[in-house]
Amino acid sequence: MKYKITYHQPNNHYIDIEYTVDNIKTNELLIQLPAWRPGRYELGNFAKNIQKWEAFDEKGKPLKSEKTTKDCWKVQTKGVKTVLVKYNYYAAELNAGSSYLDEYQLYVNPVNCLLFIPERINESCELELDIPKNFKVATGLKSKSKNKFITKDFHELADCPFIASANLKHHVFTEQKVEFNLWFNGECKPDFKKLENDFKKFCKAQINAFGDFPAKDYHFLIQVLPYKAYHGVEHFNSTVITIGPSYDVFNNADWYNELLGVSSHELYHTWNVKQIRPIEMQPYDYTKENYSVMGYLCEGVTTYMGDKMLLTAGVFDWNQYAKTFNELLLRHFHNTGIENYSVVQSSIDTWLDGYVKGTPGRKTSIYTEGALIAFITDVFILKNTKNKKSLNDVMKILYNDFAKKNKGVSDEDYKAVVEKVAEKPFDTIYKKLIHGVGDYTPLLKESLNYIGSDLKIEATKNYNESYLGFKTRYENGKCLIDTIFPNSVAEKQGLSVNDEVLAINGIKITNDLEQWSNYFNTDNQTLTLKKELGLVEQKQLNGGKTIYFKQYTIAIVDSKNKNFSCWKG
């Protein structure tokens, strides 16, 4: 399989692609564009970005072809030995899983835009880039010659994004005999000395946790954007991260910590998902959904361990780590869907309604709930082994006994390995939290207490959240009702999700509903609302003693607790 990528008018955002297939032995050829991309377990529609699509034989004669599904083409190949497909792809979106072209860069996630033949997916591939001479290429691809790359199969090619640009900033360091590459693209002033110091610590901690690294090198491809951004996508020996705004990434401690957090998360995926993989995704099938209940392992454990590794490695102190944990708690307890959908059900449904909020109060998050379950499981193992073993041991077994033997992991396999390591039944956590919609609070408190910490529960700082039962979001200058707590004052008085709040007690709202609600406090609060169909109504809300949305935070009670030291690692 051979691919050639070029472009002529970058401001139009169209990438030109040539795909050559030799050794045709059939009268028809089905050519597929991936229906989804690993790292985001939802159906995509990449074919919508293709404007032109033509097929030719080895003599340049057009071949009859037709589109048979949303992302598959059938080409008539009777008597034909070689097929050349010429098409273009509109690359005008820049996030960690997309492709983008302008005069400054060619950024391609191959799984978005490169065709393949399903029955020949294991054949080797060659990729050639026709790019400006002063462009460098940041990628985990193996180089054949300048701007030419080879892969053992389409799986590898699809999993190796690249950034070609004249403005790349590059730094290399070695840890545990692995070459790590830091690539930055966009307006930024990276402090490579500080970056290397922090990155080396968590890279070392993760390699030590698993015993080895599954690749010879690794590439952090970091797109620094001029606006607020935060997104990462894992790959076999690389990750693409988008983060911004540029002026904050290295000048604001919170944003720098966000960069460390997403980088540690994506690196952990090198083992968990890229190697340790749900049985339904071993191997990936790019033609359709790969339904799996194991989002709690893929993303939940990775979210938990990615953050914890920063604490273990000494990159984060307790206060920095606690901040990330508190964010998990807030997202969990302020999601009214936790009483209706299990994390297993939500794992299946990522394919159906993606990663958007969706129907109010319906589903949970494989990231948030999965991470809290991972923490509870980690402490469960520590308690039952007298701190001799932990979730690290589970993940190492999954890596050595499943991933290295090219075996996928099932839901039942995970339960069995946890029980093997803990030497105790895993039924309570497995049934109540993974497969059920049980209350996390008792097990969270118990687990936190074990490591010398406590769960503090109090009213939030915002009166409208705590005592009226609704939260807002601000979009395009509008204050919109975002979440309504079941059976709250807000629900009983007729507020609806997506109502626009125009005023409170006759005062116009300008991104300050919470401040005014706090000001009026226990007074009558009359909201002027614009309903979705355009009607304007007034609703009077009076808070009582019942607290709906609460603030949940963790605090160290005993930092010298031996259990804390063992948990921290």
C-alpha positions as CSV (number, residue, x, y, z in Angstrom):
1,M,0.0,0.0,0.0
2,K,1.4,3.4,-1.0
3,Y,0.2,6.8,0.0
4,K,1.3,10.2,-1.1
5,I,0.2,13.4,0.6
6,T,0.6,16.9,-0.9
7,Y,-1.3,20.2,-1.1
8,H,-1.4,23.2,-3.4
9,Q,-3.5,26.0,-1.8
10,P,-3.2,25.6,2.0
11,N,-5.6,28.4,2.8
12,N,-8.4,26.2,1.2
13,H,-7.5,23.5,3.8
14,Y,-7.7,20.7,1.2
15,I,-5.1,17.9,1.4
16,D,-4.5,16.0,-1.8
17,I,-4.0,12.2,-1.3
18,E,-3.0,9.5,-3.7
19,Y,-3.5,5.8,-2.7
20,T,-1.9,3.1,-4.8
21,V,-2.9,-0.6,-4.5
22,D,-0.9,-3.3,-6.3
23,N,-1.6,-7.0,-7.0
24,I,-5.3,-6.7,-7.6
25,K,-6.7,-10.2,-8.1
26,T,-10.5,-9.6,-7.9
27,N,-13.1,-8.1,-10.3
28,E,-14.2,-5.7,-7.6
29,L,-12.4,-3.8,-4.8
30,L,-14.0,-2.4,-1.7
31,I,-12.0,0.5,-0.4
32,Q,-12.8,1.8,3.1
33,L,-12.2,5.0,5.1
34,P,-12.1,4.4,8.9
35,A,-15.5,4.8,10.6
36,W,-13.9,5.9,13.9
37,R,-10.6,6.7,15.5
38,P,-9.0,4.9,18.4
39,G,-9.0,7.1,21.5
40,R,-12.5,8.3,20.9
41,Y,-15.1,5.5,21.1
42,E,-17.8,7.0,19.0
43,L,-18.7,6.7,15.3
44,G,-17.2,9.4,13.1
45,N,-18.0,10.6,9.7
46,F,-14.6,11.4,8.2
47,A,-15.9,10.8,4.7
48,K,-17.9,14.0,4.9
49,N,-14.6,15.9,4.4
50,I,-13.9,14.3,1.0
51,Q,-14.8,16.5,-1.9
52,K,-13.3,14.6,-4.9
53,W,-12.8,10.8,-5.3
54,E,-11.6,9.1,-8.5
55,A,-10.0,5.7,-9.3
56,F,-7.7,4.9,-12.2
57,D,-5.9,1.8,-13.5
58,E,-2.2,1.5,-14.1
59,K,-2.5,3.2,-17.4
60,G,-4.3,6.2,-16.0
61,K,-7.7,5.1,-17.3
62,P,-10.7,6.0,-15.1
63,L,-12.3,3.1,-13.4
64,K,-16.0,2.8,-12.6
65,S,-16.6,3.3,-8.9
66,E,-19.5,4.0,-6.5
67,K,-20.0,4.8,-2.9
68,T,-21.8,2.0,-1.2
69,T,-21.9,3.2,2.4
70,K,-21.1,6.4,4.2
71,D,-17.3,5.6,4.1
72,C,-16.8,2.7,1.6
73,W,-16.3,2.7,-2.2
74,K,-16.6,-0.2,-4.7
75,V,-14.3,-0.1,-7.7
76,Q,-14.6,-2.3,-10.8
77,T,-11.2,-3.9,-11.3
78,K,-11.7,-6.7,-13.8
79,G,-8.4,-7.1,-15.7
80,V,-6.7,-4.5,-13.6
81,K,-3.5,-5.1,-11.7
82,T,-3.0,-1.7,-10.0
83,V,-5.5,0.9,-8.7
84,L,-4.7,4.5,-8.1
85,V,-7.2,6.5,-6.1
86,K,-6.9,10.3,-6.1
87,Y,-9.0,12.2,-3.6
88,N,-8.8,15.2,-1.3
89,Y,-9.7,15.8,2.3
90,Y,-10.9,19.0,4.0
91,A,-8.6,19.5,7.0
92,A,-9.9,22.6,8.8
93,E,-10.3,21.5,12.4
94,L,-7.5,21.5,14.9
95,N,-7.9,19.3,17.9
96,A,-5.9,16.4,19.3
97,G,-7.7,13.9,17.0
98,S,-8.2,15.8,13.8
99,S,-6.3,16.9,10.8
100,Y,-5.4,20.5,9.8
101,L,-3.8,22.3,7.0
102,D,-2.8,26.0,6.6
103,E,0.3,27.8,5.3
104,Y,2.2,27.1,8.5
105,Q,1.6,23.4,9.1
106,L,0.4,20.1,7.7
107,Y,-1.0,18.1,10.7
108,V,-2.5,14.7,9.8
109,N,-4.1,12.1,11.9
110,P,-4.0,9.3,9.3
111,V,-7.0,7.4,10.7
112,N,-9.1,10.5,9.6
113,C,-8.2,10.5,6.0
114,L,-6.2,7.4,4.7
115,L,-8.1,4.7,2.9
116,F,-7.5,1.0,3.4
117,I,-8.7,-2.4,2.2
118,P,-10.0,-4.4,5.2
119,E,-8.8,-7.8,4.0
120,R,-5.4,-6.4,3.3
121,I,-5.0,-4.4,6.5
122,N,-2.0,-6.3,7.6
123,E,0.1,-5.5,4.5
124,S,3.0,-3.0,4.8
125,C,2.5,0.6,3.9
126,E,4.6,3.5,2.6
127,L,3.9,7.1,3.1
128,E,5.4,10.0,1.1
129,L,5.0,13.7,2.0
130,D,5.4,16.4,-0.6
131,I,6.0,19.4,1.7
132,P,8.1,22.5,1.7
133,K,11.9,21.9,2.0
134,N,12.2,23.9,5.3
135,F,9.5,21.8,7.0
136,K,10.5,19.4,9.8
137,V,8.3,16.4,10.6
138,A,7.3,15.5,14.1
139,T,6.1,11.9,14.3
140,G,6.6,8.4,15.7
141,L,6.7,7.0,12.1
142,K,9.8,5.1,11.0
143,S,11.7,7.0,8.4
144,K,12.7,5.3,5.1
145,S,14.3,8.5,3.7
146,K,13.6,12.2,3.8
147,N,9.8,12.7,4.1
148,K,9.2,9.0,3.3
149,F,8.0,6.6,6.0
150,I,7.2,2.9,6.3
151,T,5.0,0.9,8.6
152,K,4.5,-2.9,9.0
153,D,0.7,-2.6,8.4
154,F,-2.2,-0.1,8.2
155,H,-2.8,-0.4,12.0
156,E,0.6,1.2,12.6
157,L,0.1,3.8,10.0
158,A,-3.3,4.8,11.3
159,D,-1.8,5.1,14.8
160,C,1.0,7.5,13.9
161,P,0.0,11.2,13.5
162,F,2.5,13.8,12.3
163,I,3.0,17.5,12.3
164,A,5.0,19.0,9.4
165,S,6.0,22.6,10.0
166,A,8.9,25.0,9.8
167,N,8.2,26.3,13.3
168,L,8.6,23.1,15.4
169,K,10.5,23.4,18.6
170,H,12.2,20.1,19.5
171,H,13.9,18.6,22.6
172,V,15.0,15.1,23.3
173,F,15.8,13.3,26.6
174,T,16.4,9.7,27.5
175,E,14.9,7.9,30.4
176,Q,15.3,4.1,31.1
177,K,17.0,3.8,27.7
178,V,13.9,5.2,25.9
179,E,14.2,8.3,23.7
180,F,11.5,10.8,24.6
181,N,10.8,13.6,22.1
182,L,9.1,16.9,23.1
183,W,7.7,18.6,20.0
184,F,5.9,22.0,20.3
185,N,4.1,23.7,17.5
186,G,2.5,27.1,17.7
187,E,3.3,30.3,19.6
188,C,5.0,29.3,22.8
189,K,8.1,29.7,24.9
190,P,8.8,26.2,26.3
191,D,11.3,25.9,29.2
192,F,12.9,22.7,28.1
193,K,15.0,22.4,31.3
194,K,12.0,22.5,33.5
195,L,10.0,20.3,31.1
196,E,12.7,17.6,31.0
197,N,13.0,17.6,34.8
198,D,9.2,17.0,35.3
199,F,8.6,14.7,32.3
200,K,11.5,12.5,33.2
201,K,10.1,11.9,36.7
202,F,6.7,10.6,35.6
203,C,8.1,8.7,32.6
204,K,10.4,6.9,35.0
205,A,7.6,6.2,37.5
206,Q,5.4,4.7,34.8
207,I,8.1,2.6,33.2
208,N,9.1,1.2,36.7
209,A,5.4,0.4,37.4
210,F,5.2,-1.8,34.3
211,G,8.8,-3.1,34.1
212,D,9.5,-2.0,30.6
213,F,8.4,0.3,27.8
214,P,6.6,-1.2,24.7
215,A,8.3,1.1,22.2
216,K,11.9,2.3,21.4
217,D,11.0,5.9,21.4
218,Y,8.1,8.2,22.2
219,H,6.9,11.5,20.9
220,F,4.8,14.2,22.6
221,L,3.3,16.2,19.7
222,I,2.0,19.3,21.4
223,Q,0.0,21.9,19.6
224,V,0.0,25.1,21.6
225,L,-3.0,27.2,20.5
226,P,-3.8,30.9,21.0
227,Y,-7.1,30.2,22.7
228,K,-8.3,28.0,25.5
229,A,-7.8,24.4,24.7
230,Y,-7.2,21.1,26.5
231,H,-7.3,17.7,24.7
232,G,-5.1,14.7,24.3
233,V,-5.2,11.5,22.2
234,E,-3.1,8.4,22.7
235,H,-1.2,6.5,20.0
236,F,1.3,3.6,19.9
237,N,4.4,5.6,20.4
238,S,3.1,9.1,20.5
239,T,0.4,11.4,21.7
240,V,-1.1,14.6,20.2
241,I,-2.0,17.2,22.8
242,T,-3.7,20.6,22.1
243,I,-3.4,23.1,24.9
244,G,-3.8,26.9,25.2
245,P,-3.9,29.8,25.4
246,S,-0.3,30.3,24.5
247,Y,0.4,33.0,27.0
248,D,-0.7,30.8,30.0
249,V,0.8,27.4,29.2
250,F,4.2,28.2,30.7
251,N,3.4,31.4,32.6
252,N,0.4,30.1,34.6
253,A,1.1,27.3,37.2
254,D,-2.4,25.9,36.8
255,W,-2.1,25.6,33.0
256,Y,1.4,24.1,33.2
257,N,0.0,21.5,35.6
258,E,-2.8,20.8,33.1
259,L,-0.1,20.1,30.5
260,L,1.7,17.7,32.9
261,G,-1.6,16.0,33.7
262,V,-2.7,15.4,30.2
263,S,0.8,14.3,29.2
264,S,1.0,11.7,32.1
265,H,-2.5,10.5,31.2
266,E,-1.6,9.9,27.5
267,L,1.7,8.3,28.3
268,Y,-0.1,5.8,30.6
269,H,-2.2,4.9,27.6
270,T,0.9,3.5,26.0
271,W,0.4,0.5,28.1
272,N,-3.3,0.7,29.0
273,V,-5.3,0.7,25.7
274,K,-2.5,0.6,23.2
275,Q,-1.2,-2.7,24.7
276,I,-3.8,-3.7,27.3
277,R,-6.9,-3.7,25.2
278,P,-10.5,-4.7,25.6
279,I,-11.1,-8.1,23.9
280,E,-13.7,-6.5,21.6
281,M,-10.9,-4.3,20.2
282,Q,-8.2,-6.9,19.7
283,P,-7.6,-6.0,16.9
284,Y,-9.3,-2.8,16.0
285,D,-12.1,-3.0,13.4
286,Y,-12.1,0.4,11.7
287,T,-15.3,-0.4,9.7
288,K,-17.8,-0.2,12.5
289,E,-18.4,0.3,16.2
290,N,-16.2,-1.8,18.6
291,Y,-18.6,-1.9,21.5
292,S,-17.1,-2.6,24.9
293,V,-18.2,-2.3,28.5
294,M,-14.6,-1.6,29.6
295,G,-14.4,2.2,29.5
296,Y,-13.8,2.0,33.2
297,L,-10.5,0.3,32.5
298,C,-9.5,2.1,29.3
299,E,-10.1,5.6,30.5
300,G,-11.0,5.3,34.2
301,V,-7.9,3.6,35.3
302,T,-5.8,5.8,33.0
303,T,-7.3,9.0,34.5
304,Y,-6.6,7.8,38.0
305,M,-3.2,6.4,37.4
306,G,-2.1,9.3,35.2
307,D,-2.7,11.7,38.0
308,K,-1.4,9.4,40.7
309,M,1.9,8.9,38.9
310,L,2.5,12.7,39.1
311,L,2.2,12.4,42.9
312,T,4.2,9.2,43.1
313,A,7.0,10.7,41.0
314,G,7.1,13.9,43.1
315,V,6.0,16.1,40.2
316,F,2.8,17.0,42.1
317,D,2.7,17.6,45.9
318,W,-0.4,16.6,47.9
319,N,-2.2,19.9,47.4
320,Q,-1.7,19.7,43.6
321,Y,-2.9,16.1,43.5
322,A,-5.9,16.8,45.8
323,K,-7.0,19.6,43.4
324,T,-7.3,17.1,40.6
325,F,-9.1,14.6,42.8
326,N,-11.5,17.2,44.0
327,E,-12.3,18.0,40.4
328,L,-13.3,14.3,39.9
329,L,-15.5,14.5,43.0
330,L,-17.2,17.6,41.7
331,R,-17.9,16.1,38.3
332,H,-19.2,12.9,39.9
333,F,-21.5,14.3,42.6
334,H,-22.8,17.1,40.4
335,N,-23.8,14.6,37.7
336,T,-27.4,13.6,38.3
337,G,-27.0,10.7,35.9
338,I,-25.0,8.6,38.4
339,E,-28.3,7.3,39.8
340,N,-29.6,6.1,36.4
341,Y,-26.7,4.8,34.3
342,S,-23.8,2.6,35.3
343,V,-20.3,3.2,34.0
344,V,-20.6,0.0,32.0
345,Q,-23.8,1.2,30.3
346,S,-22.1,4.6,29.6
347,S,-19.1,2.8,28.0
348,I,-21.4,1.2,25.5
349,D,-23.2,4.4,24.8
350,T,-20.2,6.5,24.0
351,W,-20.6,5.0,20.5
352,L,-24.2,6.2,20.2
353,D,-24.1,9.8,21.6
354,G,-20.4,10.4,21.8
355,Y,-18.9,12.6,24.4
356,V,-21.5,15.3,24.6
357,K,-23.6,15.8,27.7
358,G,-26.7,14.5,26.0
359,T,-30.0,13.9,27.6
360,P,-30.0,15.5,31.1
361,G,-29.5,13.1,34.0
362,R,-29.0,10.1,31.8
363,K,-25.4,8.8,31.9
364,T,-22.1,8.8,33.8
365,S,-18.5,9.2,32.6
366,I,-16.1,6.5,31.9
367,Y,-13.4,9.0,32.9
368,T,-14.8,10.4,36.1
369,E,-16.6,7.4,37.6
370,G,-14.0,5.1,36.2
371,A,-11.2,7.0,38.0
372,L,-13.1,7.0,41.3
373,I,-13.7,3.2,41.0
374,A,-10.0,2.8,40.2
375,F,-9.1,4.6,43.4
376,I,-11.5,2.5,45.5
377,T,-10.2,-0.7,43.8
378,D,-6.6,0.4,44.5
379,V,-7.3,0.8,48.3
380,F,-9.4,-2.4,48.3
381,I,-6.3,-4.3,47.2
382,L,-4.0,-2.5,49.6
383,K,-6.2,-3.3,52.6
384,N,-6.6,-6.9,51.7
385,T,-2.9,-7.5,51.1
386,K,-1.6,-5.5,54.1
387,N,-0.2,-2.9,51.7
388,K,1.9,-5.4,49.8
389,K,0.0,-5.1,46.5
390,S,-2.0,-2.5,44.7
391,L,-3.7,-1.7,41.4
392,N,-0.2,-1.5,39.9
393,D,0.1,-5.2,40.3
394,V,-3.2,-5.7,38.4
395,M,-2.1,-3.6,35.5
396,K,1.3,-5.3,35.3
397,I,-0.4,-8.7,35.1
398,L,-2.7,-7.5,32.4
399,Y,0.3,-6.2,30.5
400,N,2.4,-9.3,30.9
401,D,-0.2,-12.1,30.7
402,F,-2.6,-10.5,28.2
403,A,-1.0,-7.6,26.1
404,K,2.3,-9.3,25.5
405,K,0.5,-12.5,24.4
406,N,-1.7,-10.5,22.1
407,K,-4.8,-11.3,24.1
408,G,-7.6,-8.9,24.7
409,V,-9.0,-8.4,28.2
410,S,-12.6,-9.1,29.1
411,D,-14.7,-7.6,31.9
412,E,-14.6,-11.0,33.6
413,D,-10.8,-11.2,33.1
414,Y,-10.3,-7.8,34.9
415,K,-12.5,-9.0,37.8
416,A,-10.5,-12.3,38.1
417,V,-7.1,-10.5,38.1
418,V,-8.2,-8.1,40.8
419,E,-9.4,-11.0,42.9
420,K,-6.2,-12.9,42.3
421,V,-4.1,-9.9,43.4
422,A,-6.3,-9.0,46.4
423,E,-7.1,-12.6,47.4
424,K,-10.6,-11.4,48.1
425,P,-13.9,-11.4,46.2
426,F,-14.4,-8.1,44.2
427,D,-18.2,-8.5,44.1
428,T,-19.2,-5.4,46.0
429,I,-17.3,-2.9,44.0
430,Y,-17.9,-4.8,40.7
431,K,-21.7,-5.1,41.1
432,K,-22.5,-1.9,42.9
433,L,-20.2,0.6,41.2
434,I,-19.0,-0.9,37.9
435,H,-22.2,-2.7,36.8
436,G,-24.6,-0.8,39.1
437,V,-25.6,2.6,40.2
438,G,-24.8,2.4,43.9
439,D,-23.8,5.3,46.0
440,Y,-20.0,5.9,45.8
441,T,-19.9,7.9,49.1
442,P,-19.5,5.1,51.7
443,L,-16.7,3.4,49.8
444,L,-15.0,6.7,49.0
445,K,-15.0,7.7,52.6
446,E,-13.8,4.3,53.7
447,S,-11.0,4.3,51.1
448,L,-9.9,7.9,51.9
449,N,-9.9,7.2,55.7
450,Y,-7.6,4.2,55.1
451,I,-4.9,6.4,53.6
452,G,-5.2,9.0,56.3
453,S,-7.5,11.3,54.5
454,D,-11.1,12.5,54.9
455,L,-14.0,13.5,52.7
456,K,-15.4,16.9,53.5
457,I,-18.9,17.6,52.4
458,E,-20.4,21.1,52.6
459,A,-22.6,23.5,50.7
460,T,-21.0,25.0,47.5
461,K,-20.2,28.7,47.5
462,N,-23.1,29.4,45.1
463,Y,-26.5,29.8,46.7
464,N,-28.3,28.9,43.5
465,E,-26.6,25.6,43.3
466,S,-26.8,24.6,47.0
467,Y,-30.2,25.8,48.0
468,L,-32.1,26.3,44.7
469,G,-30.7,23.3,42.9
470,F,-29.6,24.6,39.5
471,K,-26.3,25.3,37.8
472,T,-25.6,27.5,34.9
473,R,-23.1,27.8,32.0
474,Y,-22.2,30.9,29.9
475,E,-22.2,30.7,26.1
476,N,-21.9,33.6,23.7
477,G,-22.9,36.1,26.4
478,K,-25.9,34.1,27.5
479,C,-26.5,32.6,31.0
480,L,-28.1,29.2,30.4
481,I,-29.5,26.7,32.8
482,D,-27.1,23.7,32.6
483,T,-28.1,21.2,35.3
484,I,-31.2,20.9,37.5
485,F,-31.1,18.7,40.6
486,P,-34.0,16.2,40.8
487,N,-36.8,17.3,43.1
488,S,-35.1,20.6,43.8
489,V,-36.7,24.0,44.2
490,A,-35.6,24.8,40.6
491,E,-37.3,21.7,39.2
492,K,-40.5,22.2,41.2
493,Q,-40.8,25.8,40.1
494,G,-40.6,24.9,36.4
495,L,-37.0,25.7,35.4
496,S,-35.7,23.7,32.4
497,V,-32.3,22.9,31.1
498,N,-31.2,25.5,28.4
499,D,-33.6,28.2,29.7
500,E,-31.8,31.5,29.4
501,V,-31.6,33.6,32.5
502,L,-32.2,37.2,31.6
503,A,-32.5,38.8,35.0
504,I,-32.7,38.2,38.7
505,N,-35.0,40.4,40.8
506,G,-35.2,42.8,37.8
507,I,-31.4,43.1,37.5
508,K,-30.0,42.1,34.1
509,I,-27.5,39.2,34.2
510,T,-24.1,39.7,32.6
511,N,-22.1,36.5,33.4
512,D,-22.8,37.1,37.1
513,L,-25.9,35.1,38.1
514,E,-24.0,33.3,40.9
515,Q,-22.9,36.6,42.4
516,W,-26.4,38.0,42.4
517,S,-27.9,34.8,43.8
518,N,-25.4,34.9,46.6
519,Y,-26.2,38.6,47.3
520,F,-30.0,38.0,47.5
521,N,-29.4,34.8,49.5
522,T,-32.5,33.8,51.4
523,D,-34.5,36.6,49.9
524,N,-37.1,35.8,47.3
525,Q,-35.3,35.3,44.0
526,T,-37.4,36.0,40.9
527,L,-35.7,34.9,37.7
528,T,-36.7,36.3,34.3
529,L,-36.3,33.4,31.8
530,K,-36.4,33.1,28.1
531,K,-37.7,29.6,27.3
532,E,-36.4,27.6,24.3
533,L,-39.4,28.5,22.2
534,G,-38.9,32.2,22.8
535,L,-41.5,32.8,25.6
536,V,-40.4,35.0,28.5
537,E,-41.5,33.9,32.0
538,Q,-40.8,34.8,35.6
539,K,-40.2,32.2,38.2
540,Q,-40.0,32.8,41.9
541,L,-37.6,30.6,43.9
542,N,-37.2,30.4,47.7
543,G,-34.4,28.4,49.2
544,G,-34.8,26.3,52.4
545,K,-32.4,24.2,54.4
546,T,-32.1,21.4,52.0
547,I,-28.7,21.3,50.2
548,Y,-28.8,20.0,46.6
549,F,-25.4,20.4,44.9
550,K,-22.7,20.0,47.5
551,Q,-19.0,20.7,47.6
552,Y,-16.8,17.6,48.1
553,T,-13.1,17.9,49.0
554,I,-10.4,15.7,50.4
555,A,-7.9,16.6,53.0
556,I,-5.0,14.8,54.7
557,V,-5.7,13.9,58.3
558,D,-2.6,12.0,59.0
559,S,0.3,12.5,56.5
560,K,2.5,10.1,58.5
561,N,0.0,7.3,58.1
562,K,1.9,4.2,56.8
563,N,-1.1,3.3,54.6
564,F,-0.7,6.7,52.9
565,S,2.9,6.1,52.2
566,C,2.2,2.7,50.7
567,W,-0.7,4.0,48.6
568,K,1.4,7.0,47.3
569,G,4.2,4.6,46.3
